[in-house]
Amino acid sequence: MADKAIPDISLGGAEQNMSREELAAVAKAVAALSQEDRDLLAAVQESPYRLTTAEQFLEFEKNVDCFVLEPHVRTLEDLGWEYLEEKLTIGLTDDLRAAIDPAPFGRRALEEDRGCFTSRGYLFPTDAPWQHDRPQAKQADRKPSIRERLEQSKQECRNKNKAQAPRKGKSEPEL
């Protein structure tokens, strides 16, 4: 069903864990994406960063800034030239280009970006946090576990005992 509803986007096996309703919602959400965002999603699904839950597919439109797709970068050499052009403060003349092997620079960029090549171009994640439709449970809203409460009580007792312990050193004068 997913292949017919979403012909150019692979769900990467995620559809096996989705109900019919979730698959229909995912198909609708993907269909609503712009072509650029559909290309980005297709690249993400070809990468180690593939989405695996219906929730992630439904939230993707709000999270397109979590990934960058450079469709014109197809090889390690292309990536190396991009890296050099970004880092160098001088322009690359034809003589300089002829003298430089861009592949090592491409490998460095690949490592720094945590990126990968897909059939759609070069993809890498950004540091933008994933935005969820439903707010995630915050630490402050979470009730402490029994173990955490026990540790907190022990710490309070230790602090209380330290405060009550007689001070060493000079004693108070007797009257």
C-alpha positions in Angstrom: 0.0 0.0 0.0 2.8 2.4 0.9 4.6 2.0 -2.4 1.4 3.0 -4.3 0.6 5.9 -2.1 4.2 7.2 -2.0 5.9 6.2 -5.2 9.1 8.2 -5.0 9.7 7.9 -1.2 10.9 4.7 0.5 9.6 4.2 4.0 12.6 1.9 4.6 10.5 -0.9 6.2 8.9 1.5 8.7 5.5 0.8 7.0 5.6 -2.7 8.6 5.1 -1.2 12.0 2.3 1.2 10.9 -1.5 0.8 11.0 -3.6 1.5 7.9 -4.5 4.8 9.5 -0.9 5.8 10.1 0.1 4.8 6.5 -2.8 6.9 5.2 -1.7 9.9 7.3 2.0 9.5 6.2 0.9 9.3 2.6 -1.1 12.5 3.0 1.7 14.3 4.8 4.3 13.3 2.2 1.9 14.3 -0.7 1.6 17.8 1.0 5.4 18.4 0.9 7.0 20.6 -1.7 9.1 18.9 -4.4 12.2 20.1 -2.7 11.2 18.7 0.7 10.1 15.4 -1.0 13.6 15.2 -2.5 15.1 15.9 0.9 12.9 13.2 2.5 13.9 10.7 -0.3 17.6 11.4 0.4 17.0 11.0 4.2 15.4 7.6 3.6 18.4 6.5 1.6 20.8 7.5 4.4 21.6 6.2 7.9 19.4 9.0 9.2 16.2 7.4 7.7 12.9 8.0 9.5 11.5 4.9 11.2 8.1 5.9 12.7 4.9 7.4 11.5 5.4 10.2 13.9 8.7 11.2 12.3 7.1 11.2 8.9 4.2 13.3 10.1 6.7 15.8 11.8 9.1 15.9 8.8 7.7 19.1 7.3 8.4 21.0 10.5 11.9 19.5 10.7 13.3 19.9 7.2 16.0 22.2 8.7 17.4 19.2 10.5 19.0 18.1 7.2 20.8 19.7 4.3 20.8 18.3 0.8 23.2 19.5 -1.8 22.0 18.0 -5.0 24.9 19.3 -7.1 27.5 17.5 -4.9 27.7 13.9 -6.2 31.3 12.8 -5.6 34.0 13.1 -3.0 35.8 15.4 -5.3 32.8 17.7 -5.6 32.6 17.8 -1.9 36.3 18.6 -1.6 35.9 21.6 -3.9 32.9 22.8 -1.9 35.0 22.5 1.3 37.9 24.3 -0.2 35.8 27.1 -1.6 34.2 27.5 1.9 37.4 27.5 3.8 39.9 29.4 1.6 40.1 33.1 1.7 41.6 33.3 -1.8 39.9 32.5 -5.1 40.8 29.2 -6.8 42.4 29.9 -10.1 42.7 27.2 -12.8 46.4 26.8 -11.9 45.5 26.2 -8.3 42.7 23.8 -9.2 45.1 21.8 -11.4 47.6 21.5 -8.4 45.0 20.4 -5.8 43.6 16.9 -5.1 40.1 17.6 -3.7 39.4 14.1 -2.5 41.2 14.4 0.9 39.3 17.6 1.6 36.1 15.8 0.6 36.9 13.0 3.1 37.5 15.6 5.8 34.2 17.4 5.1 32.4 14.0 5.1 33.7 13.3 8.6 33.1 16.8 9.9 29.5 16.9 8.5 28.6 13.3 9.4 27.3 13.3 5.8 26.7 10.7 3.1 26.1 10.5 -0.6 22.6 9.5 -1.9 21.2 9.2 -5.3 19.8 12.7 -4.7 23.1 14.3 -3.8 25.1 14.9 -0.6 23.1 14.9 2.6 24.2 15.9 6.1 22.4 16.5 9.4 22.4 20.0 11.0 22.4 20.7 14.7 18.8 21.9 14.7 16.7 20.1 17.3 13.9 17.9 16.1 10.5 19.6 16.7 7.8 17.2 18.0 4.1 17.7 17.5 3.5 16.5 21.0 5.7 18.1 23.7 8.1 15.6 25.2 8.1 14.9 28.9 10.4 17.4 30.6 12.7 16.5 33.4 10.9 18.9 35.7 7.5 17.4 35.0 8.7 13.9 35.6 8.0 12.4 39.0 11.3 11.2 40.7 11.7 7.4 41.0 11.7 5.7 44.3 15.4 5.2 44.0 15.9 8.9 43.3 13.7 9.9 46.3 15.6 7.5 48.5 19.0 9.0 47.5 17.6 12.5 48.0 16.4 11.6 51.5 19.8 10.1 52.4 21.5 13.2 51.2 19.2 15.4 53.3 19.9 13.3 56.3 23.7 13.5 55.8 23.4 17.3 55.5 21.2 17.5 58.6 23.6 15.4 60.6 26.6 17.5 59.5 24.7 20.6 60.6 24.0 19.1 64.1 27.4 17.7 64.7 29.5 19.5 67.3 32.2 21.7 65.9 35.7 20.6 66.5 38.3 23.1 67.6 37.9 25.7 70.3 35.1 24.9 72.7 32.9 27.5 74.2 34.1 28.8 77.6 32.5 27.2 80.6 30.7 29.5 83.0 
